[in-house]
Amino acid sequence: MKLPDLPSTVGKRGKWIHPPDNFVVHYEIADEVRVVQSNLPGTKILCLQKIRFLDGRRPSDPATEVRLGYYIIGKKPSVRGRWVWGQYCTSMPYRDFRALIRKARKKGWL
């Protein structure tokens, strides 16, 4: 199966709603680094995203954070054969984690 391209999400905007008070936070993906997971090539891409918050932050919260996630090839009929954001906590080989950190350092995040 030919894998689809995975376009960049830099510049994409979204929002988080924090329970229990339904506090809304708007954010933008400021930058990202990606690595194909070495023991699952072609099925999983690890992603470290730099998130910039646009408004609605509590004064004690930082304006920028990082988010670790992953994309997998969808299996359900509505997303079959497409890259979808993983909904669970990810695990990965140490070398892949080190590769993400190296890429983030190279971009000046760390």
Secondary structure, DSSP 8 states (H G I E B T S, - for coil): ---------TT-EEEEEETTTTEEEEEEEEEEEEEE-TTSTTTEEEEEEEEEEEE---TTS-SEEEEEEEEEE--STTTTTSEEE--S-----HHHHHHHHHHHHHTT--
